[in-house]
Amino acid sequence: MAITKEEKKKVIATFAKWKSDTWSAEVQVAILTSKIENLKAHLDEHKNDNHSRRWILLMVAKRRKMLNYLKKTNPEKHEEVITKLNLRK
């Protein structure tokens, strides 16, 4: 269910501002998106897993908050992240 280290490194390399960047808003949104997609695949297979459904809702809410912060602080970067991750506004 969790993303692998290689997947996480790939996501970080794509969105990082500097070499060891792991906590910028863009990277956090990208990591949460990959975790959400992974959990969605799990929920397609296990429809009655309400525990995982709760966690996916929490992650979506956290991603939404991060995107709102990014929109307030850097609207251009917000649009770039949304288009790269194929998210709705």
C-alpha positions as CSV (number, residue, x, y, z in Angstrom):
1,M,0.0,0.0,0.0
2,A,2.8,2.5,0.7
3,I,4.9,4.0,-2.0
4,T,8.4,2.6,-2.4
5,K,11.6,4.5,-1.7
6,E,12.4,4.6,-5.4
7,E,9.0,6.1,-6.3
8,K,9.4,8.7,-3.5
9,K,12.9,9.7,-4.7
10,K,11.6,10.0,-8.3
11,V,8.8,12.3,-7.1
12,I,11.1,14.4,-5.0
13,A,13.6,14.7,-7.9
14,T,10.8,16.0,-10.1
15,F,9.5,18.7,-7.8
16,A,12.5,19.6,-5.6
17,K,13.7,23.2,-5.6
18,W,17.2,22.3,-4.5
19,K,19.2,19.1,-4.0
20,S,17.9,17.9,-0.6
21,D,14.5,19.5,-0.8
22,T,11.8,17.3,0.8
23,W,9.6,19.7,2.7
24,S,8.7,22.4,0.2
25,A,4.9,22.6,-0.5
26,E,5.3,21.4,-4.1
27,V,7.2,18.2,-3.0
28,Q,4.7,17.5,-0.2
29,V,1.7,17.8,-2.6
30,A,3.4,15.5,-5.1
31,I,4.2,12.9,-2.4
32,L,0.6,13.0,-1.1
33,T,-0.7,12.7,-4.6
34,S,1.3,9.5,-5.2
35,K,0.2,8.1,-1.9
36,I,-3.5,8.9,-2.7
37,E,-3.2,7.3,-6.1
38,N,-1.7,4.2,-4.5
39,L,-4.5,4.0,-2.0
40,K,-7.1,4.4,-4.6
41,A,-5.8,1.4,-6.4
42,H,-6.0,-0.5,-3.1
43,L,-9.6,0.6,-2.5
44,D,-10.6,-0.5,-6.0
45,E,-9.6,-4.0,-5.0
46,H,-10.8,-3.9,-1.4
47,K,-14.1,-2.0,-1.5
48,N,-15.0,-2.6,2.2
49,D,-11.8,-1.3,3.6
50,N,-13.1,1.7,5.5
51,H,-10.0,2.2,7.5
52,S,-8.0,2.9,4.4
53,R,-10.9,5.1,3.1
54,R,-10.5,7.2,6.2
55,W,-6.8,7.7,5.6
56,I,-7.3,8.7,2.0
57,L,-9.8,11.3,3.0
58,L,-7.3,12.7,5.5
59,M,-4.6,12.8,2.9
60,V,-6.9,14.6,0.4
61,A,-7.7,17.2,3.0
62,K,-4.0,17.7,3.8
63,R,-3.2,18.1,0.1
64,R,-6.0,20.6,-0.3
65,K,-4.6,22.7,2.5
66,M,-1.1,22.6,1.0
67,L,-2.5,23.6,-2.4
68,N,-4.4,26.5,-0.8
69,Y,-1.2,27.7,0.9
70,L,0.7,27.4,-2.3
71,K,-2.0,29.4,-4.2
72,K,-1.7,32.2,-1.6
73,T,2.1,32.3,-1.6
74,N,3.0,31.5,-5.2
75,P,0.1,31.3,-7.7
76,E,2.4,30.6,-10.7
77,K,3.9,27.6,-8.9
78,H,0.4,26.4,-7.9
79,E,-0.7,26.3,-11.5
80,E,2.4,24.5,-12.5
81,V,2.0,21.8,-9.8
82,I,-1.7,21.3,-10.7
83,T,-0.9,20.8,-14.4
84,K,2.1,18.5,-13.7
85,L,0.0,16.3,-11.4
86,N,-3.2,16.5,-13.5
87,L,-5.3,17.7,-10.6
88,R,-8.6,19.6,-10.8
89,K,-8.7,23.1,-9.4
